[in-house]
Amino acid sequence: MNEPTRSTHTLPAPPLMTPAAGLRFTPTWTLFYKEVLRFGKVWLQTVAAPLVTTLLYLVVFGHALGGRISVYPGVSYTAFIVPGLMMMAVLQNAFANSSSSLIQAKVTGNIVFLLLSPLGPGEIFVAMTAASIVRGVVVGLAILILALFYLHLPVIHPLWVLVFTLLGAGGMGALGLIAGLWAEKFDQIAGFQNFLIMPLTFLAGVFYSVHSLPPAWRKISLINPFFYVIDGFRYGFFAASDISVWLCLAVSAAFAAVTSFLAWRLLRSGYKLRQ
């Protein structure tokens, strides 16, 4: 006797993913989302703290020197320092995000989960740098919103503001990766930030124009790459800057490109990761 035929239902095979369809998009997005959640969970430290610090700078310097100094025609000193304070916070927080994430993973041993994941060095770089940009942009926007309650601040060239924000935050996010890979303990990251990042950002024309400096100090300021990021960013607000905005763009782009390439190369080589 012949057995009755049974109808079998099979699930269709999942479509093959190609590079054009985003082969590695999901792992990269997952790491990016994790990094954003990481700093979002401690927003009092990562967003509110720099916001309060910037407000103190604005109140102290604005009230103390606001009526005594004029840098650009028709621009008050208080308005002049706001873009500098914004970009200083963007740079510092973008660096802090990637460097702290990487050193925490190394010290606690969680870095092994990242190394065993299906993420390549380029994908790790993209995800962590993008998260650093997000943190920098969030802090910068918070400062801008706060400043608009305090004074009138024009944004004449918003595209320039966006370009220098992305270049500055991206370059500092990559630099944070380099510092996180190099460091072996939290003290080294703190030293990197306190003795390199903070002095360079403070001495990058946040509170003054380089034309007010003596010639020797003016030349020293022009060596500082952060100066070009801040000066170009300020141009987006007032259509005025200490040097050509195109030179600022070239130096800022070169800084972001160099730090990004070095960070990617170190990640690819497994520098201080596979030990």
HUCORGI-V873916 format. One record per backbone hydrogen bond with DSSP energy under -1.0 kcal/mol. NH is the residue of the N-H (numbers start at 1). CO is the residue of the C=O. Records with the same first field share a line. If there is no record, write none. Layout:
NH->CO + CO
This chain:
22->19
25->22
28->24
29->25
30->26
31->27
32->28
33->29
34->30
35->31
36->32
37->33
38->34
39->35
40->36
41->37
43->40
45->42
46->42
47->43
48->43
49->44
51->47
52->48
53->49
54->50
55->51
56->52
57->53
58->54
59->55
60->56
61->57
62->58
63->59
64->60
65->61
66->62
68->65
69->65
75->72
80->76
81->77
85->81
86->82
87->83
88->84
89->85
90->86
91->87
92->88
93->89
94->90
95->91
96->92
97->93
98->94
99->95
100->96
101->97
102->98
103->99
104->100
105->101
106->102
107->103
108->104
111->105
112->109
113->110
115->111
116->112
124->120
125->121
126->122
127->123
128->124
129->125
130->126
131->127
132->128
133->129
134->130
135->131
136->132
137->133
138->134
139->135
140->136
141->137
142->138
143->139
144->140
145->141
146->142
147->143
148->144
150->147
151->147
156->237
157->236
161->157
162->158
163->159
164->160
165->161
166->162
167->163
168->164
169->165
170->166
171->167
172->168
173->169
174->170
175->171
176->172
177->173
178->174
179->175
180->176
181->177
182->178
183->179
189->185
190->186
191->187
192->188
193->189
194->190
195->191
197->192
198->193
200->196
201->197
202->198
203->199
204->201
212->209
213->210
218->214
219->215
220->216
221->217
222->218
223->220
224->221
229->225
230->226
231->227
232->228
233->229
234->230
235->231
236->232
237->234
238->234
239->235
248->244
249->245
250->246
251->247
252->248
253->249
254->250
255->251
256->252
257->253
258->254
259->255
260->256
261->257
262->258
263->259
264->260
265->261
266->262
267->263
268->264
269->265
271->266
273->270
274->270
